[in-house]
Amino acid sequence: MARVGLHVAIQQLAENAGGLFLLVFLVKSGVPAPVGLLFMGLICGCRFSLRPAVLPVARHLGVRGVLIAGTLLEALTYPILAQVHGLDGWLVGFAATSSVGGVLYWTAFNAYVASVGDPEVRGSQTAVLAGLATGASIAAPVAAGWALARTGPQLTFGVIAILQAAAALPLLGGPQVRVRAEPLLHPGEALFAATIRGADGWLCVFYIYVWQLGFFLTVGGSFAAYGAAMGLAALVGVGAAIGLGRRIDLGKGRSSVALVYACNAALIALRTFSLGQPWLAFLANTLGPLEATLRQPVISAPIYDMAKASNCPLRFSIATEGGWDVGSGAACLAAAALLAAGRSLNLAIMTGVLGAAASSALLWRRYSKRK
């Protein structure tokens, strides 16, 4: 898991230097917000249709090989993104490359972590990964925001692409995970986990992506101010998940679910009513990574345990990531429809509570069985 942790730290430096700016960069480059959300929904739909193709590729390359290929292909998306100027061919190219890269990367990543991790300390391990991801995102958005404002997208996203590609290096010496010939032992478990991922995907679109757009507009459309605020927010979240991960390992999953989603509901309300009020929005943004580092171990720990017990973590990951595609894709379309109809960003952010309610109910049920 040490190599996985190093990979996550480097990959999240790139993700938080580039991925955090995706939607706001598209809007800044001339893509209307509803159209940007539609393209994100299109990417989710493409990923859903492509996921079954990961299985034959993994039979030849192994899960680690697919993960490395996905890491490198994700790096290619950043130079393409830098060329986007409104609704042009580069935007289509970005959507296509991001679809394939995301399918390979996230399907293999979740299967790989589920395979090499240890069920006895799963909560702590996923909490460490969440903490590394948050820690790596402190300086990245600050630097990227400054670079976008001063040097432009070509150089900024070029450096991010190199960083993303470097994330493949720690994986080269890691253990190989082969695809099992036998099918899933518990397909019902995979469907249940996919539903959890789908509900979380719905939540993340409204609670994170739409919020990022609203917050960007609240700080005056400045890349530098936006990046600095995101970096400070990540600092608050460092280490917050470690204690919660230990609570999960000690059998206190249901109380952890209650704590996490109570915080989430409060933060959704704060974000809903803070847009247009810079200092209140700044507070709502700062508290976001704290909630995220708590939420991810609560979701990932039981899903990784189910994946490892399923006989084929890769097939399990194909199913669960397909659930994410459906939930987040539907949310992107819903958000685009709301904005196109003239509804406020505040209303769109509030819609995320539907995903939070579904996630908390499903996880409450799962931790009851796990105990």
Secondary structure, DSSP 8 states (H G I E B T S, - for coil): -HHHHHHHHHHHHHHHHHGGGHHHHHHHTT--HHHHHHHHHHHHHHHHHHGGGHHHHHHHHHHHHHHHHHHHHHHHHHHHHHT--SSSHHHHHHHHHHHHHHHHHHHHHHHHHHHHS-GGGHHHHHHHHHHHHHHHTTHHHHHHHHHHHHT-HHHHHHHHHHHHHHTTGGGTTS------SS--S-HHHHHHHHHHHHHHHHHHIIIIIIHHHHHHHHTTS-HHHHHHHHHHHHHHHTTHHHHHHHHHHTT-HHHHHHHHHHHHHHHHHHHHHHTT-HHHHHHHHHTHHHHHHHHHHHHHHHHHHHHHTTS-HHHHHHHHHHHHHHHHHHHHHHHHHHHHTT--HHHHHHTTHHHHHHHHHHHHHHHHHH-
